[in-house]
Amino acid sequence: MKVISADEVGALVPDGATIFLGGLAVMGLAEEVLQGLERHFLATGHPRELSTWACGAIGNAGSAGMKHFAHPGMVRRVVAGHFGQTGAEMMRMVFSGEVEAYNFPQGSLSHLTRQIANRSPGLLTQVGLGTFVDPLQEGGRMNERSTEPLVRRVSFEGQDWLYYPSPRVDVAIIRATYADEHGNLSLDKEGILLEQLAIAQAARRWGGIVIAQVERVVQAGSLHPKSVKVPGFLVDHVVVAQPENHMQTITTAFDPALCGDLRVPLSSIEPLPLDERKVIARRAAMALRPGALTNLGIGVPAGIPAVAAEEGVADRLSLSVESGVNGGIPAQGGDFGLAYNAESIIEQSAQFDFYDGGGLDASFLGLAQVDAQGHVNVSKFNGRPVGCGGFINITRATPRLVFCGTFTAGGLQVAVQDGQLRILQEGRSRKFVRQVEQITFNGRDAAQRQQEVLFVTERAVLQLGPEGLELIEIAPGVDLQRDVLDQMDFAPRVRELRPMDPGLFRAHWGGLAHHMALAQEAA
């Protein structure tokens, strides 16, 4: 192992190389290494025509991550589980077709790193069948320039599968907290483990190099063997980063509570303001069951723990995040992906093994577009591809799904008071549309497999049945025709329509424990 500066990295990466990047947003991201690689390209024009692979979104949508690759000629192809944090520059290059771009499920890419490492020809999975990553639809292509098929639909043992051939990996760029003088890496202050080990092994399988960013180098023998997550024989070069380039999350330099070094009282979780997001989080929380292992997505679902804490039932939840964090209370905003008071933190690929195997009892996820068949789109808007993240893995095998979001978007204004909801200004964009722009979740397939699927908004609740969407609840104070049916591009089934709990629309609710008990009895 050799300690080098970030400015020496560029000379180690050949033109046309395939780089596999560790990280999720800026968590586990070797930001200083990427800055050095960018400076070398701007000074010399090399390395160029690179291909980058990443399991999730890389960057902070501003100054970090994929922004450093967003130069004409530097990158030929980008493959990732999500593009939401890649920044305006890279998104422009993807949207305009200046680079090839592919989006595949985060969990499938995570599993693929292990297949590369163990010399498997590729990954075989049923995750993604019937969605936009299926070759019968778009094959994960994000623009017209992306013509090479990186995923195939195959038949094996009488069933349809998606097959991802293992790509060559020339360079692994990973991150850890400490490196000892032999190159052993520990992730003590990282809030998640991700795929840092498998990515390093994948590069070594192809005879490639492994570059690790760390906070500091310590004496050989300083690290406990059990704390070493990447053994030194896999690591070629180490870059010691400046603190500002080694953030724990997008918004946090370091919080010991986010990596399990200490625990915080649940009373420290601030209540949500009484608005449409809190109403949705409250109504969605009514589907919680005590002790059921539950995944929470980003956005509105991330507010459910705050509702549970306010209602005094947070200790009855068993929560999980796809990044590998289990137990505790998932963090929100720029810290999403980590958790306070986590009970375990495992590698992301192991977490997705469990998810794909049907280990979750329920999941609460966001929604952007829904059509009459119950198809959901969270990955592409107005032609701009954002990506699926772990959404496809989670929704494929989880028996109970609750999609959460406002009924319309873009300028929506509501008043929540006295047990009622009033629409002050309607959103400019409809979410319940005739046909979703891209299928991230296949409602028809879910209905055939008898998944329980609920759609929760601030003004109405719908459920998925064999014949499509059915409207089952409406908020007090809302006009059925004007505020619900006229704001949809299709007519849902309406049979027995009941009011949403008026308590959801009051400053103090106090009804979650009762509803959780009812949900438990119904199970």
Buried (B, 14 or more C-beta within 10 A) or exposed (E): BEBBEBBBBBEBBBEEBBBBBBBBBBBBBBBBBBBBBBBBBEEEEBBBBBBBBBBBBBBBBEEBBBBBBBBEEBBBBBBBBBBBBBBEBBBEBBBEEBBBBBBBBBBBBBBBBBBBBEEBEBBBBBBBBBBBBBBEBBBBBBBEBBEEEBBEBEEEEEEEBBBBBBBBBBBBBBBBBBBBBBBBBBBBBBBBBBBBBBBBBBBBBBEBBBBBBBBEBBEEEEBEEEBBBBBBEBBBBBBBBEEEBBBBBBBBEBBEBBBBEEEBEBEEBEEBEBEBBBBBBBBBBBBBBBEBBBBBBBBBBBBBBBBBBBBEBBEBBBBBBBBBBBBBBBBBEBBBBBBBBBEEBBBBBBBBBBBBEEBBBBBBBBBBBBBBBBBBBBBBBEEEBBBBBBBBBBBBBBBBBBBBBBBBBEEBEBBBEEBBBBBEEBBEBBBBBEEBBBBBBBBBBBBEEEBBBBBBBBBBBBBBBEEBBBBBBBBBBBEBEEBBBEBBEBEBBBEEBEEBBBBBBBEEBEBBBEBBBEBBEEE
